[in-house]
Amino acid sequence: MARSDIRLAILAGGSGTRFWPAGRRSRPKQVLALDGDDPRPLVELTVDRVAPLSTAAPWIVAPADLSKELARHLPHLGKDAYVLEPRPRNTAAAMILTAHVAAQTAPGSTVVALPADHHVRPAGRYRQVLAAMAARAKKSDAIVTLGLKPDHPATGYGYLEIGERLEKRAVGDVYEVKRFVEKPDARRAKRLVSGGRHLWNGGTFAFRPEHLLREAAEHLPEVATPIRAAFEQWGKRGFKAALKKAYDVVPSISVDYGIMERTRHVETLASDVEWDDLGSWDAVARHRKPDADGNRMRGDVTVVDAKDCVVDAGDGHVALLGVEDLIVVRTKDTVLVARRGCGEDVREIVKRLEAEGPEDLLR
Amino acid sequence: MARSDIRLAILAGGSGTRFWPAGRRSRPKQVLALDGDDPRPLVELTVDRVAPLSTAAPWIVAPADLSKELARHLPHLGKDAYVLEPRPRNTAAAMILTAHVAAQTAPGSTVVALPADHHVRPAGRYRQVLAAMAARAKKSDAIVTLGLKPDHPATGYGYLEIGERLEKRAVGDVYEVKRFVEKPDARRAKRLVSGGRHLWNGGTFAFRPEHLLREAAEHLPEVATPIRAAFEQWGKRGFKAALKKAYDVVPSISVDYGIMERTRHVETLASDVEWDDLGSWDAVARHRKPDADGNRMRGDVTVVDAKDCVVDAGDGHVALLGVEDLIVVRTKDTVLVARRGCGEDVREIVKRLEAEGPEDLLR
């Protein structure tokens, strides 16, 4: 499949409260350096990783109020690269918007839409996988999702139950998807993984724009109809206002829940690339190189008799003494001290701050 | 004994690295608020606690470079209150200097010299104890130290082995001191406490200036002689320079080690006041009121599922998540995260910073 036929859409609209206090409303996960020991932010790594797949610059799909912060980290992308949403409305709206833009500006193309904030290795193999997904999406009638062969019974990911094998490919076979499974508990995750019929849901999709729009119109008209109406103004002066009006009424719903779980036209490519959605500080820790005592540290840290700690000192300094299994994240205005394994519960701190303040620690 | 016969000397020269990062070279322990939940610094509490014992304002004995910081916390004391040392030279020099000043300015008085940074309760009973020590020192030939009846086998304090009972007093009996015992290990501490012949060494002394100077001249001439020479210039323009010259040559040695352990003219009053030398964050924690989960917090702290933690948030904010038994001390430039019970080892962090930097975290 020709590189000129592919359009890349990088979904960069996440809010990232799970990485508080480094992650803030104005500085979400995708602009933080959370992939291993690489000092570059996730969105920059993602752009660099997938850009070779297409002759066109990737689209950055995000709420307008994040565009400045994103542009700061992507200086080589022009203004045209941004597909800006009037406000955050989750992934269903973002995907439908992207499909319309593709249909208008690149008819006949195949879109590969992927999150800005995942860990994937190795990059070359991953690009082969995305290209294979795009090739499959071009010739089939379906939306093709990235499936990952699980290597442990993860409870932090959604799963895809696979059905019939549809095609053998060098980088992984393509299957029909029978069911989307929400994040399971530990017991269920074990069963899913040992059964051999489930893949992790990589949240990454290849599709022809007209297919996605068809499925959206059928299964999610409350999002599809207002956005389609806005596109009647495409290329005219009124488009921006029309899109704002549409986003005022569309519900916030994920593409998985709103479209993928409802359509039968969904397939998956079962890949074995190394993948992690980096859902919490605990996940981030897994990809950092530990020192001899198992500490995974970034920034200026003084350690006496500490082990297996994850530390981000920010622009300041952190001193550890006699502790183990902690997550310590320091910023100018606060510091989080959490037990490792509690990364998912950082949102409880955020909720508490939302309820009791100080509110400025969230901005 | 008349209040006009007593002179109070508050030894405020400590450096306080054990309270890093709140404690710094420029902001030692005695100017920090470390006594229970009282927001006032230790030196202010100490002055307020003992001032009623004398008609004269207490002397603040400290290195000159701390005088500004001390004065900031003691606005009601005039310049005359300060007995300033040219440089820090430990407690033997400070006590000898104090004794000379007392001999010159208040002949016939009895001096009560006490640390600026201890926890004592209740204040009224404590003053009665100090007054009794002064009365004993006035009539005996000895230096009278504060002994505390131990209520647990502490390893963080020095001990006094008592001999013959010399006098019965309402606030505690007076004994001869047979031996000074350095901080014992846990086993030895148990033996000392169960034997009933040992008291904690409160580091507080009542003495007539001429007695202390006599003992200093006999047992610690390397400190006593240069300082005595400087006092030949007392009241003249050259005194300050002479004292500086003396302090350039006197060794840094504690009064316990340099004088008390060597003289036979030392007695102790066995008191049962509540006392703690607040030697570490662990000690400080003991006197703070815990919340329902055992957390002892000061400043702006958000807690989710944490217990038995000691937190000083400084002017910033600290968030705890799923942790227990930690000491967390945040300042503008750093944060210490230590296991409770490791308070004594904070000096290891300080040593590391001295060796490897950043040096400005110590200033």
Chai-1 contact restraints between the chains, C-beta under 6 A:
chainA,res_idxA,chainB,res_idxB,connection_type,confidence,min_distance_angstrom,max_distance_angstrom,comment,restraint_id
A,T302,B,I349,contact,1.0,0.0,6.0,A-B,restraint_1
A,T302,B,R352,contact,1.0,0.0,6.0,A-B,restraint_2
A,V304,B,E348,contact,1.0,0.0,6.0,A-B,restraint_3
A,V304,B,I349,contact,1.0,0.0,6.0,A-B,restraint_4
A,G316,B,D333,contact,1.0,0.0,6.0,A-B,restraint_5
A,H317,B,T334,contact,1.0,0.0,6.0,A-B,restraint_6
A,H317,B,L361,contact,1.0,0.0,6.0,A-B,restraint_7
A,V318,B,V335,contact,1.0,0.0,6.0,A-B,restraint_8
A,A319,B,L336,contact,1.0,0.0,6.0,A-B,restraint_9
A,A319,B,I349,contact,1.0,0.0,6.0,A-B,restraint_10
A,L320,B,V337,contact,1.0,0.0,6.0,A-B,restraint_11
A,L321,B,A338,contact,1.0,0.0,6.0,A-B,restraint_12
A,L321,B,C342,contact,1.0,0.0,6.0,A-B,restraint_13
A,L321,B,D345,contact,1.0,0.0,6.0,A-B,restraint_14
A,L321,B,I349,contact,1.0,0.0,6.0,A-B,restraint_15
A,G322,B,A338,contact,1.0,0.0,6.0,A-B,restraint_16
A,G322,B,R339,contact,1.0,0.0,6.0,A-B,restraint_17
A,G322,B,C342,contact,1.0,0.0,6.0,A-B,restraint_18
A,V323,B,V337,contact,1.0,0.0,6.0,A-B,restraint_19
A,V323,B,R339,contact,1.0,0.0,6.0,A-B,restraint_20
A,V328,B,V337,contact,1.0,0.0,6.0,A-B,restraint_21
A,R330,B,V335,contact,1.0,0.0,6.0,A-B,restraint_22
A,D333,B,G316,contact,1.0,0.0,6.0,A-B,restraint_23
A,T334,B,H317,contact,1.0,0.0,6.0,A-B,restraint_24
A,V335,B,V318,contact,1.0,0.0,6.0,A-B,restraint_25
A,V335,B,R330,contact,1.0,0.0,6.0,A-B,restraint_26
A,V335,B,V335,contact,1.0,0.0,6.0,A-B,restraint_27
A,L336,B,A319,contact,1.0,0.0,6.0,A-B,restraint_28
A,V337,B,L320,contact,1.0,0.0,6.0,A-B,restraint_29
A,V337,B,V323,contact,1.0,0.0,6.0,A-B,restraint_30
A,V337,B,V328,contact,1.0,0.0,6.0,A-B,restraint_31
A,V337,B,V337,contact,1.0,0.0,6.0,A-B,restraint_32
A,A338,B,L321,contact,1.0,0.0,6.0,A-B,restraint_33
A,A338,B,G322,contact,1.0,0.0,6.0,A-B,restraint_34
A,R339,B,G322,contact,1.0,0.0,6.0,A-B,restraint_35
A,R339,B,V323,contact,1.0,0.0,6.0,A-B,restraint_36
A,C342,B,L321,contact,1.0,0.0,6.0,A-B,restraint_37
A,C342,B,G322,contact,1.0,0.0,6.0,A-B,restraint_38
A,D345,B,L321,contact,1.0,0.0,6.0,A-B,restraint_39
A,E348,B,V304,contact,1.0,0.0,6.0,A-B,restraint_40
A,I349,B,T302,contact,1.0,0.0,6.0,A-B,restraint_41
A,I349,B,V304,contact,1.0,0.0,6.0,A-B,restraint_42
A,I349,B,A319,contact,1.0,0.0,6.0,A-B,restraint_43
A,I349,B,L321,contact,1.0,0.0,6.0,A-B,restraint_44
A,R352,B,T302,contact,1.0,0.0,6.0,A-B,restraint_45
A,L361,B,H317,contact,1.0,0.0,6.0,A-B,restraint_46
